[in-house]
Amino acid sequence: MTQLDVSEAPAPKLGRKRDHSRDPEILDAALEVLAEEGYDGMTIDMVAARAKAGKATLYRRWASKGELVVDAVACMKKNDLDPARLPDTGTLRGDLIAMIKPRSIEDAEKKMQVMAGLMSVLTRSPELAEAISQAIVQPRAEVNRILFRRAIERGEIPSDCDIDALSMVSPSMAAYRTMVLQKPVDREFLLDLIDGVILPAVGIRPPY
């Protein structure tokens, strides 16, 4: 059960039968408002206005702001984890750099903004914290695990590397940079992270 302290009183439920076709638009609108206003500043009215939907429409599906936020975070688009579609350049550095694409940077930035908007409530909502982990942190960490396993299989890095810990380095540092330092996670930052932290951690000297 979520422990969110929702300040706005839920409207009475008007029945469960409704058109679900607008759910993606409403959830996207909720994420946009959350990223802009933070959880405490966000209201159901704001989301309804952004989605061009009636407030009663939202309350038929979500009894509170907290429920809406949990669903919105859980439904965030995740990275495509199909190994066949991940870069395979033949080197760990090449693979990590190939993951730095404008679209992926933009997507990561949005997710970090959403996470920043939720900082005030994460400690009192285990359900929301889990949703954040599954939607934002774990997808990127799993991509890293796949790339590290490939590097081990081709003998590029030692087999005793702590893949689980290493896979969390970039998501953790990106979150810190966005939420604490309030700086963008851009290509320059990611290249410095790869060459200055990740590669030395697995015993690879950067090419300079």
Secondary structure, DSSP 8 states (H G I E B T S, - for coil): -------S-------S---GGGHHHHHHHHHHHHHHHHHHH--HHHHHHHHT--HHHHHHH-SSHHHHHHHHHHTS------GGGS---SSHHHHHHHT--HHHHHHHHHHHHHHHHTHHHHTT-HHHHHHHIIIIIHHHHHHHHHHHHHHHHTTSS-TT--HHHHHTHHHHHHHHHHHTS-----HHHHHHHIIIIIHHHTT-----
